[in-house]
Amino acid sequence: VLNAGEFEAAQRVVRRIPVGDKVVEAILSLVRSGRPETTSLAEIGRHVAWGPGPRASQALMLASRARALLDGRLSPSVDDVLALAGPALRHRMALNFSARADGVTMESVIQLLCQPLG
């Protein structure tokens, strides 16, 4: 259990954790490929009404840092990004009517986005 001061200190530490270029590129690639207007994945263009915005990248960055720290590591990895893609993107994207009619789920779309990284 943390008091308010300890919690704020932990937040500051998380924000100072360095992130390698490979992880930054993975986050940006993942988020950009989820946008129907900028994706190279035809299935995303067919099924996604609107994709994740800049805050999705920020959320993935911060969550990846926190996950690494909680795991005792001083820097996040692409595995952290992949593990957190679902929780970070699920509510930041919307499927179109065609996708819902075809039985496409948000989880399957996120898995498709993660394949090139994993």
All heavy atoms as an XYZ file, in Angstrom:
877
protein
N       0.849     -1.169      0.000
C       0.000      0.000      0.000
C       0.899      1.237      0.000
O       1.864      1.306      0.755
C      -0.916      0.001      1.248
C      -1.750      1.255      1.295
C      -1.783     -1.237      1.266
N       0.555      2.181     -0.847
C       1.315      3.427     -0.945
C       0.484      4.595     -0.435
O      -0.723      4.633     -0.637
C       1.678      3.711     -2.406
C       2.492      2.677     -3.163
C       2.600      3.080     -4.621
C       3.863      2.531     -2.546
N       1.152      5.541      0.184
C       0.448      6.780      0.504
C       0.521      7.692     -0.725
O       1.173      7.367     -1.715
C       1.007      7.436      1.774
C       2.440      7.899      1.607
O       2.838      8.349      0.537
N       3.222      7.789      2.668
N      -0.127      8.839     -0.660
C      -0.210      9.726     -1.822
C       1.166     10.178     -2.298
O       1.435     10.208     -3.507
C      -1.083     10.934     -1.489
N       2.053     10.513     -1.379
C       3.393     10.962     -1.751
C       4.198      9.878     -2.447
O       4.898     10.135     -3.433
N       4.099      8.659     -1.937
C       4.813      7.532     -2.554
C       4.255      7.224     -3.944
O       5.006      6.915     -4.869
C       4.707      6.293     -1.661
C       5.451      6.426     -0.348
C       5.092      5.322      0.634
O       3.975      4.779      0.567
O       5.950      5.025      1.482
N       2.956      7.342     -4.078
C       2.323      7.093     -5.364
C       2.774      8.130     -6.396
O       3.112      7.796     -7.525
C       0.807      7.095     -5.213
C       0.091      6.720     -6.469
C       0.097      5.415     -6.920
C      -0.600      7.674     -7.197
C      -0.559      5.060     -8.092
C      -1.262      7.332     -8.357
C      -1.243      6.024     -8.808
N       2.805      9.381     -6.005
C       3.259     10.443     -6.905
C       4.728     10.251     -7.271
O       5.123     10.486     -8.421
C       3.034     11.809     -6.269
C       1.566     12.190     -6.207
C       1.320     13.449     -5.404
O       2.268     13.992     -4.780
O       0.166     13.904     -5.391
N       5.542      9.813     -6.319
C       6.954      9.550     -6.606
C       7.089      8.412     -7.614
O       7.916      8.474     -8.532
C       7.701      9.222     -5.315
N       6.281      7.377     -7.461
C       6.311      6.249     -8.400
C       5.908      6.717     -9.801
O       6.510      6.292    -10.795
C       5.397      5.133     -7.918
N       4.919      7.591     -9.878
C       4.512      8.126    -11.179
C       5.655      8.892    -11.840
O       5.873      8.777    -13.043
C       3.303      9.042    -11.024
C       2.016      8.308    -10.758
C       0.846      9.255    -10.578
O       0.961     10.282     -9.902
N      -0.272      8.922    -11.192
N       6.387      9.670    -11.055
C       7.519     10.429    -11.597
C       8.614      9.487    -12.086
O       9.218      9.720    -13.136
C       8.058     11.405    -10.559
C       7.168     12.620    -10.355
C       7.855     13.702     -9.514
N       8.175     13.256     -8.166
C       7.334     13.289     -7.138
N       6.104     13.742     -7.306
N       7.708     12.887     -5.937
N       8.873      8.434    -11.347
C       9.901      7.467    -11.740
C       9.520      6.804    -13.060
O      10.350      6.677    -13.967
C      10.127      6.405    -10.640
C      10.954      5.243    -11.150
C      10.785      7.041     -9.427
N       8.268      6.384    -13.183
C       7.809      5.721    -14.411
C       8.018      6.626    -15.612
O       8.487      6.189    -16.662
C       6.331      5.296    -14.284
C       5.750      4.918    -15.633
C       6.193      4.133    -13.329
N       7.712      7.887    -15.478
C       7.833      8.818    -16.600
C       9.285      9.091    -16.992
O       9.541      9.566    -18.097
C       7.123     10.128    -16.278
C       5.620      9.965    -16.200
C       4.909     11.280    -15.906
N       3.514     11.092    -15.624
C       2.568     10.881    -16.541
N       2.901     10.841    -17.801
N       1.312     10.707    -16.185
N      10.225      8.780    -16.116
C      11.641      9.026    -16.408
C      12.362      7.812    -16.974
O      13.515      7.904    -17.353
C      12.340      9.504    -15.135
C      11.777     10.854    -14.669
C      12.524     11.401    -13.512
N      13.872     11.747    -13.957
C      14.877     11.992    -13.150
N      14.699     11.935    -11.853
N      16.061     12.293    -13.615
N      11.697      6.681    -17.045
C      12.330      5.467    -17.558
C      12.629      5.651    -19.044
O      11.754      6.036    -19.818
C      11.414      4.241    -17.332
C      11.334      3.945    -15.839
C      11.909      3.034    -18.096
C      10.398      2.821    -15.487
N      13.870      5.363    -19.453
C      14.215      5.514    -20.869
C      13.545      4.432    -21.720
O      13.321      3.312    -21.269
C      15.737      5.361    -20.880
C      16.047      4.551    -19.667
C      14.995      4.905    -18.643
N      13.234      4.809    -22.945
C      12.600      3.884    -23.886
C      13.453      3.847    -25.151
O      13.764      4.891    -25.725
C      11.162      4.334    -24.220
C      10.512      3.395    -25.208
C      10.338      4.441    -22.947
N      13.811      2.651    -25.567
C      14.637      2.483    -26.760
C      13.897      2.808    -28.045
O      12.655      2.771    -28.106
N      14.665      3.111    -29.069
C      14.088      3.463    -30.367
C      13.215      2.349    -30.930
O      12.189      2.616    -31.554
C      15.188      3.792    -31.377
C      15.907      5.089    -31.054
O      15.352      5.906    -30.291
O      17.024      5.294    -31.584
N      13.614      1.094    -30.719
C      12.839     -0.035    -31.237
C      11.432     -0.073    -30.624
O      10.450     -0.344    -31.314
C      13.582     -1.339    -30.955
C      12.953     -2.541    -31.573
C      13.816     -3.776    -31.354
C      13.144     -4.991    -31.967
N      13.919     -6.205    -31.789
N      11.335      0.236    -29.347
C      10.042      0.243    -28.661
C       9.203      1.431    -29.131
O       8.004      1.284    -29.390
C      10.222      0.252    -27.126
C       8.897      0.404    -26.415
C      10.939     -1.010    -26.674
N       9.822      2.576    -29.283
C       9.103      3.762    -29.777
C       8.554      3.486    -31.173
O       7.378      3.763    -31.464
C      10.021      5.007    -29.785
C       9.339      6.180    -30.484
C      10.424      5.388    -28.375
N       9.372      2.912    -32.040
C       8.928      2.601    -33.398
C       7.804      1.566    -33.391
O       6.871      1.648    -34.179
C      10.097      2.124    -34.257
C      11.040      3.223    -34.652
C      10.350      4.344    -35.422
O       9.501      4.063    -36.304
O      10.637      5.522    -35.123
N       7.878      0.593    -32.487
C       6.825     -0.421    -32.390
C       5.500      0.226    -31.992
O       4.449     -0.089    -32.565
C       7.219     -1.502    -31.383
N       5.549      1.133    -31.036
C       4.332      1.825    -30.595
C       3.743      2.653    -31.730
O       2.546      2.572    -32.023
C       4.620      2.705    -29.358
C       4.899      1.825    -28.141
C       3.469      3.679    -29.094
C       5.419      2.578    -26.935
N       4.580      3.431    -32.387
C       4.096      4.283    -33.476
C       3.556      3.461    -34.634
O       2.510      3.777    -35.200
C       5.206      5.223    -33.945
C       5.649      6.268    -32.928
C       6.831      7.063    -33.459
C       4.505      7.175    -32.541
N       4.236      2.387    -34.971
C       3.786      1.513    -36.053
C       2.443      0.875    -35.722
O       1.541      0.828    -36.564
C       4.842      0.442    -36.310
O       4.387     -0.486    -37.241
N       2.318      0.390    -34.501
C       1.081     -0.256    -34.066
C      -0.095      0.714    -34.133
O      -1.150      0.398    -34.679
C       1.262     -0.783    -32.645
C       0.100     -1.521    -32.016
C      -0.146     -2.835    -32.743
C       0.378     -1.789    -30.556
N       0.094      1.906    -33.610
C      -0.988      2.893    -33.582
C      -1.322      3.371    -34.988
O      -2.497      3.442    -35.371
C      -0.632      4.066    -32.642
C      -1.634      5.192    -32.776
C      -0.574      3.573    -31.204
N      -0.319      3.669    -35.789
C      -0.578      4.144    -37.157
C      -1.282      3.084    -37.995
O      -2.160      3.406    -38.796
C       0.728      4.540    -37.836
C       1.297      5.833    -37.329
C       2.604      6.154    -38.016
N       3.222      7.325    -37.425
C       4.524      7.480    -37.294
N       5.370      6.557    -37.721
N       4.996      8.571    -36.748
N      -0.895      1.838    -37.820
C      -1.509      0.783    -38.629
C      -2.954      0.525    -38.224
O      -3.693     -0.129    -38.954
C      -0.686     -0.504    -38.558
O      -0.679     -1.041    -37.255
N      -3.374      1.028    -37.077
C      -4.756      0.880    -36.642
C      -5.697      1.932    -37.200
O      -6.913      1.855    -37.014
N      -5.145      2.896    -37.909
C      -5.961      3.965    -38.490
C      -6.306      3.604    -39.930
O      -5.416      3.401    -40.747
C      -5.207      5.288    -38.461
C      -4.899      5.761    -37.065
C      -4.111      7.046    -37.084
N      -3.683      7.386    -35.740
C      -2.510      7.936    -35.451
N      -1.652      8.213    -36.414
N      -2.200      8.205    -34.202
N      -7.580      3.554    -40.261
C      -7.964      3.133    -41.616
C      -7.377      4.012    -42.723
O      -7.084      3.525    -43.802
C      -9.493      3.218    -41.621
C      -9.917      3.674    -40.293
C      -8.725      3.872    -39.429
N      -7.161      5.281    -42.431
C      -6.661      6.189    -43.461
C      -5.146      6.082    -43.677
O      -4.638      6.560    -44.692
C      -7.051      7.641    -43.147
C      -6.451      8.213    -41.882
C      -7.212      7.879    -40.606
O      -8.209      7.145    -40.654
O      -6.788      8.364    -39.547
N      -4.405      5.460    -42.757
C      -2.952      5.378    -42.902
C      -2.412      3.951    -42.889
O      -1.211      3.755    -42.984
C      -2.243      6.172    -41.785
O      -2.614      5.626    -40.521
C      -2.583      7.647    -41.851
N      -3.272      2.962    -42.801
C      -2.813      1.585    -42.677
C      -2.436      0.981    -44.027
O      -2.949      1.393    -45.071
C      -3.879      0.703    -41.998
O      -3.309     -0.554    -41.694
C      -5.096      0.511    -42.891
N      -1.546      0.020    -43.972
C      -1.231     -0.768    -45.162
C      -1.944     -2.118    -45.106
O      -1.812     -2.926    -46.012
C       0.281     -0.972    -45.272
O       0.748     -1.695    -44.148
N      -2.694     -2.354    -44.033
C      -3.423     -3.609    -43.854
C      -4.842     -3.438    -44.389
O      -5.652     -2.704    -43.816
C      -3.455     -4.002    -42.370
C      -2.100     -4.211    -41.699
C      -2.263     -4.329    -40.189
C      -1.415     -5.438    -42.267
N      -5.146     -4.130    -45.475
C      -6.452     -3.986    -46.117
C      -7.596     -4.312    -45.167
O      -8.642     -3.664    -45.196
C      -6.516     -4.878    -47.357
N      -7.407     -5.308    -44.317
C      -8.469     -5.716    -43.401
C      -8.820     -4.594    -42.414
O      -9.981     -4.421    -42.053
C      -8.053     -6.972    -42.644
C      -9.218     -7.731    -42.102
C      -8.854     -9.146    -41.707
O      -8.024     -9.770    -42.371
O      -9.429     -9.606    -40.710
N      -7.835     -3.836    -42.008
C      -8.088     -2.709    -41.095
C      -8.909     -1.657    -41.832
O      -9.888     -1.130    -41.301
C      -6.771     -2.106    -40.560
C      -5.958     -3.147    -39.789
C      -7.044     -0.872    -39.709
C      -6.658     -3.747    -38.601
N      -8.526     -1.354    -43.046
C      -9.265     -0.379    -43.834
C     -10.713     -0.783    -44.063
O     -11.596      0.070    -44.130
N     -10.956     -2.100    -44.161
C     -12.316     -2.595    -44.393
C     -13.164     -2.629    -43.126
O     -14.377     -2.511    -43.183
C     -12.266     -4.018    -44.959
C     -12.116     -4.103    -46.445
C     -12.446     -5.491    -46.980
N     -11.896     -6.592    -46.218
C     -10.701     -7.152    -46.415
N      -9.911     -6.676    -47.364
N     -10.291     -8.160    -45.691
N     -12.540     -2.830    -41.963
C     -13.309     -3.104    -40.754
C     -13.288     -2.018    -39.680
O     -14.110     -2.048    -38.778
C     -12.825     -4.410    -40.114
C     -13.036     -5.614    -40.970
N     -14.271     -5.967    -41.471
C     -12.177     -6.554    -41.414
C     -14.152     -7.066    -42.183
N     -12.897     -7.443    -42.177
N     -12.381     -1.088    -39.749
C     -12.247     -0.092    -38.682
C     -12.882      1.224    -39.119
O     -12.521      1.783    -40.155
C     -10.762      0.099    -38.297
C     -10.608      1.206    -37.268
C     -10.183     -1.210    -37.762
N     -13.817      1.706    -38.322
C     -14.467      2.990    -38.606
C     -13.534      4.144    -38.255
O     -13.382      5.080    -39.027
C     -15.772      3.108    -37.819
N     -12.942      4.083    -37.077
C     -11.937      5.071    -36.676
C     -10.920      4.404    -35.773
O     -11.230      3.506    -35.014
C     -12.530      6.319    -36.038
C     -13.571      6.122    -34.985
C     -14.911      6.078    -35.160
C     -13.353      5.929    -33.574
N     -15.543      5.873    -33.954
C     -14.610      5.783    -32.967
C     -12.226      5.865    -32.770
C     -14.780      5.577    -31.607
C     -12.392      5.668    -31.404
C     -13.650      5.532    -30.843
N      -9.680      4.814    -35.953
C      -8.577      4.174    -35.248
C      -8.044      5.004    -34.102
O      -8.550      6.082    -33.792
N      -7.004      4.487    -33.473
C      -6.438      5.156    -32.302
C      -5.746      6.465    -32.668
O      -5.146      6.587    -33.721
C      -5.436      4.131    -31.764
C      -5.094      3.272    -32.931
C      -6.301      3.256    -33.814
N      -5.837      7.414    -31.752
C      -5.204      8.716    -31.943
C      -3.884      8.812    -31.191
O      -3.369      7.820    -30.668
N      -3.341     10.005    -31.115
C      -2.052     10.214    -30.445
C      -2.046      9.787    -28.974
O      -1.022      9.337    -28.463
C      -1.830     11.723    -30.565
C      -2.675     12.159    -31.708
C      -3.845     11.226    -31.732
N      -3.184      9.912    -28.304
C      -3.219      9.515    -26.893
C      -3.020      8.013    -26.720
O      -2.574      7.565    -25.670
C      -4.518      9.983    -26.247
C      -4.538     11.525    -26.154
C      -5.662     12.053    -25.332
N      -5.475     11.653    -23.938
C      -6.467     11.482    -23.094
N      -7.708     11.646    -23.493
N      -6.233     11.142    -21.854
N      -3.327      7.232    -27.745
C      -3.076      5.790    -27.678
C      -1.572      5.528    -27.601
O      -1.115      4.660    -26.840
C      -3.681      5.085    -28.885
N      -0.808      6.271    -28.379
C       0.659      6.137    -28.327
C       1.183      6.521    -26.949
O       2.051      5.845    -26.390
C       1.315      7.038    -29.378
O       0.916      6.678    -30.660
N       0.653      7.605    -26.405
C       1.077      8.046    -25.079
C       0.720      7.007    -24.021
O       1.539      6.710    -23.134
C       0.428      9.387    -24.738
C       0.881     10.512    -25.620
C       0.040     11.761    -25.441
O      -1.053     11.739    -24.882
N       0.559     12.884    -25.935
N      -0.466      6.446    -24.112
C      -0.888      5.433    -23.141
C      -0.018      4.190    -23.226
O       0.396      3.633    -22.197
C      -2.357      5.073    -23.367
N       0.273      3.745    -24.447
C       1.133      2.566    -24.605
C       2.538      2.822    -24.074
O       3.149      1.945    -23.465
C       1.201      2.158    -26.077
C       0.143      1.182    -26.536
C       0.172      1.027    -28.056
C       0.342     -0.164    -25.876
N       3.038      4.011    -24.302
C       4.378      4.353    -23.814
C       4.427      4.320    -22.290
O       5.303      3.700    -21.694
C       4.767      5.749    -24.320
C       6.124      6.223    -23.858
S       7.472      5.305    -24.602
C       7.365      5.916    -26.271
N       3.482      4.967    -21.664
C       3.459      5.042    -20.209
C       3.201      3.668    -19.588
O       3.875      3.265    -18.629
C       2.397      6.046    -19.761
C       2.417      6.474    -18.310
C       3.765      7.071    -17.920
C       1.318      7.496    -18.072
N       2.252      2.936    -20.134
C       1.935      1.610    -19.598
C       3.106      0.644    -19.780
O       3.387     -0.177    -18.896
C       0.683      1.066    -20.275
N       3.805      0.736    -20.907
C       4.965     -0.133    -21.138
C       6.075      0.151    -20.134
O       6.722     -0.767    -19.626
C       5.495      0.056    -22.560
O       4.542     -0.348    -23.501
N       6.268      1.422    -19.854
C       7.268      1.793    -18.844
C       6.884      1.232    -17.471
O       7.716      0.672    -16.770
C       7.377      3.312    -18.739
C       8.080      3.960    -19.890
C       7.975      5.463    -19.764
N       8.911      6.129    -20.642
C       8.819      7.389    -20.978
N       7.824      8.130    -20.522
N       9.704      7.921    -21.777
N       5.632      1.410    -17.103
C       5.172      0.926    -15.798
C       5.280     -0.588    -15.702
O       5.704     -1.124    -14.678
C       3.727      1.375    -15.558
N       4.918     -1.284    -16.765
C       4.991     -2.752    -16.756
C       6.435     -3.221    -16.587
O       6.711     -4.158    -15.844
C       4.396     -3.312    -18.045
C       4.319     -4.834    -18.066
C       3.576     -5.291    -19.329
N       3.239     -6.688    -19.260
C       3.934     -7.650    -19.862
N       5.012     -7.354    -20.570
N       3.549     -8.909    -19.769
N       7.342     -2.564    -17.283
C       8.753     -2.930    -17.152
C       9.236     -2.718    -15.716
O       9.893     -3.588    -15.133
C       9.604     -2.110    -18.125
N       8.889     -1.579    -15.146
C       9.304     -1.276    -13.776
C       8.721     -2.286    -12.783
O       9.432     -2.785    -11.906
C       8.889      0.136    -13.393
C       9.399      0.649    -12.050
C      10.918      0.722    -12.044
C       8.802      2.009    -11.744
N       7.454     -2.615    -12.942
C       6.825     -3.592    -12.050
C       7.452     -4.977    -12.195
O       7.438     -5.770    -11.256
C       5.320     -3.678    -12.323
C       4.513     -2.477    -11.864
C       3.081     -2.565    -12.389
C       4.521     -2.352    -10.354
N       8.030     -5.238    -13.372
C       8.692     -6.513    -13.630
C      10.173     -6.471    -13.235
O      10.899     -7.434    -13.452
C       8.538     -6.863    -15.113
C       8.806     -8.312    -15.414
O       8.519     -9.172    -14.552
O       9.320     -8.604    -16.520
N      10.621     -5.338    -12.685
C      12.003     -5.218    -12.232
C      12.989     -4.862    -13.328
O      14.196     -4.998    -13.151
N      12.490     -4.373    -14.461
C      13.364     -3.987    -15.566
C      13.426     -2.468    -15.659
O      12.481     -1.786    -15.308
C      12.849     -4.577    -16.882
C      12.964     -6.093    -16.904
C      12.397     -6.722    -18.167
N      10.933     -6.715    -18.095
C      10.139     -6.073    -18.931
N      10.633     -5.382    -19.933
N       8.821     -6.119    -18.790
N      14.539     -1.962    -16.152
C      14.737     -0.516    -16.222
C      14.382      0.078    -17.571
O      14.560      1.276    -17.785
C      16.185     -0.172    -15.864
C      16.603     -0.581    -14.452
C      18.064     -0.263    -14.214
C      15.720      0.115    -13.419
N      13.883     -0.749    -18.476
C      13.489     -0.262    -19.785
C      12.452     -1.216    -20.374
O      12.578     -2.429    -20.242
C      14.714     -0.182    -20.705
O      14.355      0.349    -21.955
N      11.424     -0.683    -21.028
C      10.401     -1.559    -21.614
C      10.895     -2.228    -22.893
O      11.849     -1.765    -23.530
C       9.244     -0.604    -21.908
C       9.868      0.720    -22.067
C      11.085      0.726    -21.180
N      10.209     -3.295    -23.259
C      10.524     -4.023    -24.485
C       9.294     -4.048    -25.392
O       8.193     -3.674    -24.979
C      10.949     -5.456    -24.152
O       9.844     -6.172    -23.650
N       9.487     -4.532    -26.605
C       8.373     -4.682    -27.534
C       7.353     -5.660    -26.957
O       6.147     -5.505    -27.188
C       8.877     -5.125    -28.922
C       7.718     -5.440    -29.858
C       9.757     -4.040    -29.533
N       7.799     -6.632    -26.174
C       6.865     -7.564    -25.532
C       5.896     -6.835    -24.603
O       4.734     -7.218    -24.501
C       7.623     -8.642    -24.746
C       8.317     -9.633    -25.658
O       7.909     -9.765    -26.828
O       9.274    -10.280    -25.195
N       6.363     -5.798    -23.932
C       5.480     -5.002    -23.080
C       4.407     -4.315    -23.928
O       3.237     -4.281    -23.561
C       6.273     -3.946    -22.304
C       7.227     -4.564    -21.305
O       6.827     -5.491    -20.589
O       8.388     -4.116    -21.256
N       4.819     -3.783    -25.061
C       3.878     -3.106    -25.970
C       2.824     -4.097    -26.444
O       1.622     -3.800    -26.427
C       4.626     -2.481    -27.167
C       3.653     -1.892    -28.168
C       5.624     -1.429    -26.699
N       3.260     -5.287    -26.849
C       2.329     -6.301    -27.333
C       1.365     -6.746    -26.244
O       0.171     -6.938    -26.489
C       3.092     -7.500    -27.890
C       3.904     -7.228    -29.157
C       4.765     -8.429    -29.508
C       3.004     -6.842    -30.310
N       1.867     -6.893    -25.030
C       1.020     -7.327    -23.913
C      -0.035     -6.288    -23.557
O      -1.125     -6.631    -23.093
C       1.885     -7.635    -22.693
N       0.266     -5.029    -23.795
C      -0.639     -3.945    -23.406
C      -1.446     -3.372    -24.566
O      -2.260     -2.471    -24.366
C       0.165     -2.835    -22.727
C       0.824     -3.269    -21.417
C       1.888     -2.280    -20.998
C      -0.226     -3.437    -20.344
N      -1.239     -3.899    -25.757
C      -1.948     -3.375    -26.931
C      -3.462     -3.479    -26.758
O      -4.187     -2.522    -27.049
C      -1.492     -4.102    -28.193
N      -3.944     -4.607    -26.291
C      -5.384     -4.789    -26.118
C      -5.989     -3.778    -25.171
O      -6.905     -3.023    -25.546
N      -5.497     -3.721    -23.931
C      -6.081     -2.756    -22.991
C      -5.940     -1.293    -23.433
O      -6.814     -0.479    -23.164
C      -5.302     -3.004    -21.700
C      -4.765     -4.377    -21.814
C      -4.546     -4.612    -23.282
N      -4.858     -0.980    -24.131
C      -4.638      0.416    -24.524
C      -5.444      0.815    -25.760
O      -5.832      1.977    -25.897
C      -3.158      0.658    -24.785
N      -5.703     -0.131    -26.660
C      -6.342      0.213    -27.926
C      -7.826     -0.121    -27.996
O      -8.554      0.480    -28.776
C      -5.633     -0.497    -29.088
C      -4.173     -0.147    -29.304
C      -3.608     -0.954    -30.463
C      -3.982      1.338    -29.531
N      -8.260     -1.074    -27.216
C      -9.632     -1.604    -27.313
C     -10.697     -0.500    -27.314
O     -11.624     -0.518    -28.105
C      -9.876     -2.575    -26.169
C     -11.175     -3.327    -26.243
C     -11.279     -4.365    -25.144
N     -10.224     -5.374    -25.255
C      -9.282     -5.584    -24.315
N      -9.288     -4.888    -23.196
N      -8.363     -6.499    -24.487
N     -10.558      0.458    -26.447
C     -11.570      1.516    -26.350
C     -11.203      2.762    -27.151
O     -11.914      3.759    -27.114
C     -11.805      1.885    -24.880
C     -10.597      2.459    -24.222
N      -9.532      1.694    -23.827
C     -10.284      3.731    -23.916
C      -8.607      2.483    -23.294
N      -9.034      3.719    -23.337
N     -10.105      2.683    -27.888
C      -9.668      3.826    -28.695
C      -9.874      3.584    -30.188
O      -9.339      4.308    -31.025
C      -8.204      4.126    -28.413
C      -7.977      4.701    -27.035
C      -6.521      5.070    -26.834
N      -6.361      5.925    -25.685
C      -6.068      5.488    -24.466
N      -5.904      4.194    -24.250
N      -5.938      6.333    -23.469
N     -10.624      2.532    -30.507
C     -10.923      2.192    -31.894
C     -12.394      1.808    -31.971
O     -12.990      1.434    -30.967
C     -10.068      0.995    -32.352
C      -8.588      1.219    -32.286
S      -7.657     -0.288    -32.648
C      -8.030     -0.518    -34.356
N     -12.947      1.871    -33.179
C     -14.329      1.437    -33.373
C     -14.433      0.645    -34.665
O     -13.851      1.027    -35.688
C     -15.267      2.633    -33.424
N     -15.148     -0.456    -34.595
C     -15.406     -1.259    -35.782
C     -16.590     -0.663    -36.533
O     -17.500     -0.091    -35.933
C     -15.727     -2.699    -35.390
C     -14.623     -3.446    -34.652
C     -15.103     -4.835    -34.256
C     -13.363     -3.538    -35.498
N     -16.586     -0.827    -37.850
C     -17.716     -0.349    -38.634
C     -18.817     -1.412    -38.670
O     -18.649     -2.526    -38.170
C     -17.279      0.083    -40.038
C     -16.630     -1.030    -40.821
O     -16.885     -2.223    -40.596
N     -15.776     -0.658    -41.760
N     -19.934     -1.070    -39.275
C     -21.076     -1.982    -39.312
C     -20.724     -3.269    -40.053
O     -21.111     -4.361    -39.644
C     -22.281     -1.303    -39.981
C     -23.453     -2.230    -40.118
C     -24.257     -2.508    -39.021
C     -23.734     -2.838    -41.329
C     -25.330     -3.388    -39.138
C     -24.811     -3.707    -41.458
C     -25.607     -3.980    -40.361
N     -19.978     -3.144    -41.131
C     -19.590     -4.311    -41.921
C     -18.791     -5.308    -41.084
O     -19.001     -6.520    -41.174
C     -18.770     -3.859    -43.135
O     -18.255     -4.958    -43.825
N     -17.891     -4.820    -40.279
C     -17.088     -5.697    -39.420
C     -17.974     -6.418    -38.420
O     -17.839     -7.632    -38.220
C     -16.022     -4.886    -38.693
N     -18.873     -5.694    -37.801
C     -19.769     -6.311    -36.819
C     -20.673     -7.343    -37.486
O     -20.934     -8.412    -36.939
C     -20.566     -5.236    -36.087
C     -19.672     -4.381    -35.174
C     -20.496     -3.488    -34.264
N     -21.374     -2.587    -35.002
C     -21.098     -1.331    -35.311
N     -19.944     -0.812    -34.948
N     -21.960     -0.587    -35.979
N     -21.132     -7.047    -38.698
C     -21.986     -7.990    -39.429
C     -21.218     -9.251    -39.804
O     -21.789    -10.341    -39.846
C     -22.547     -7.326    -40.678
N     -19.912     -9.106    -40.056
C     -19.067    -10.251    -40.422
C     -18.537    -10.997    -39.201
O     -17.803    -11.974    -39.343
C     -17.887     -9.793    -41.280
C     -18.315     -9.330    -42.661
O     -19.438     -9.683    -43.086
O     -17.527     -8.623    -43.313
N     -18.873    -10.532    -38.001
C     -18.422    -11.198    -36.788
C     -16.992    -10.876    -36.384
O     -16.396    -11.572    -35.570
N     -16.432     -9.817    -36.947
C     -15.080     -9.393    -36.590
C     -15.122     -8.768    -35.200
O     -16.013     -7.975    -34.892
C     -14.537     -8.383    -37.632
C     -13.191     -7.830    -37.205
C     -14.453     -9.044    -38.999
N     -14.171     -9.125    -34.351
C     -14.104     -8.566    -33.001
C     -12.931     -7.601    -32.886
O     -11.978     -7.669    -33.666
C     -13.929     -9.677    -31.953
O     -12.660    -10.306    -32.168
C     -15.054    -10.702    -32.026
N     -13.007     -6.741    -31.903
C     -11.905     -5.822    -31.663
C     -10.635     -6.593    -31.304
O      -9.538     -6.222    -31.698
C     -12.270     -4.827    -30.552
C     -11.252     -3.725    -30.379
S     -10.918     -2.773    -31.887
C     -12.447     -1.884    -32.037
N     -10.784     -7.695    -30.560
C      -9.620     -8.501    -30.186
C      -8.924     -9.057    -31.422
O      -7.692     -9.063    -31.497
C     -10.032     -9.637    -29.239
C     -10.261     -9.187    -27.811
C     -11.507     -8.317    -27.629
O     -12.494     -8.487    -28.387
O     -11.486     -7.455    -26.742
N      -9.695     -9.514    -32.419
C      -9.070    -10.048    -33.630
C      -8.370     -8.946    -34.421
O      -7.311     -9.177    -35.015
C     -10.095    -10.779    -34.497
O     -11.050     -9.888    -35.033
N      -8.935     -7.751    -34.410
C      -8.293     -6.617    -35.094
C      -6.980     -6.272    -34.397
O      -5.950     -6.060    -35.054
C      -9.257     -5.411    -35.135
C      -8.531     -4.149    -35.576
C     -10.431     -5.703    -36.053
N      -6.981     -6.221    -33.089
C      -5.757     -5.892    -32.349
C      -4.701     -6.973    -32.548
O      -3.517     -6.665    -32.709
C      -6.077     -5.632    -30.859
C      -6.903     -4.341    -30.741
C      -4.797     -5.538    -30.034
C      -7.478     -4.081    -29.375
N      -5.109     -8.224    -32.572
C      -4.156     -9.313    -32.845
C      -3.534     -9.137    -34.226
O      -2.332     -9.347    -34.400
C      -4.836    -10.669    -32.739
C      -5.102    -11.108    -31.332
C      -5.821    -12.443    -31.274
O      -6.351    -12.932    -32.260
N      -5.842    -13.039    -30.089
N      -4.341     -8.761    -35.203
C      -3.837     -8.516    -36.555
C      -2.811     -7.377    -36.540
O      -1.772     -7.465    -37.195
C      -4.995     -8.184    -37.490
C      -4.642     -7.863    -38.926
C      -4.047     -9.083    -39.623
C      -5.875     -7.368    -39.677
N      -3.093     -6.334    -35.791
C      -2.151     -5.204    -35.694
C      -0.837     -5.614    -35.047
O       0.224     -5.093    -35.403
C      -2.781     -4.064    -34.894
C      -3.971     -3.351    -35.501
C      -4.559     -2.361    -34.511
C      -3.575     -2.654    -36.791
N      -0.900     -6.539    -34.107
C       0.288     -6.954    -33.374
C       1.165     -7.951    -34.137
O       2.357     -8.079    -33.825
C      -0.109     -7.578    -32.038
S      -0.772     -6.389    -30.861
N       0.620     -8.632    -35.120
C       1.373     -9.679    -35.826
C       2.709     -9.204    -36.400
O       3.714     -9.894    -36.209
C       0.513    -10.297    -36.925
C      -0.502    -11.268    -36.418
C      -1.381    -11.832    -37.510
O      -1.283    -11.426    -38.679
N      -2.253    -12.744    -37.135
N       2.778     -8.059    -37.061
C       4.082     -7.645    -37.614
C       5.135     -7.365    -36.533
O       6.327     -7.424    -36.820
C       3.760     -6.361    -38.378
C       2.296     -6.396    -38.632
C       1.700     -7.168    -37.507
N       4.710     -7.081    -35.322
C       5.649     -6.759    -34.241
C       6.124     -7.993    -33.492
O       7.165     -7.978    -32.856
C       5.015     -5.784    -33.247
C       4.522     -4.469    -33.812
C       3.838     -3.654    -32.740
C       5.666     -3.698    -34.438
N       5.285     -9.017    -33.470
C       5.573    -10.179    -32.644
C       6.198    -11.266    -33.400
O       6.904    -12.123    -33.124
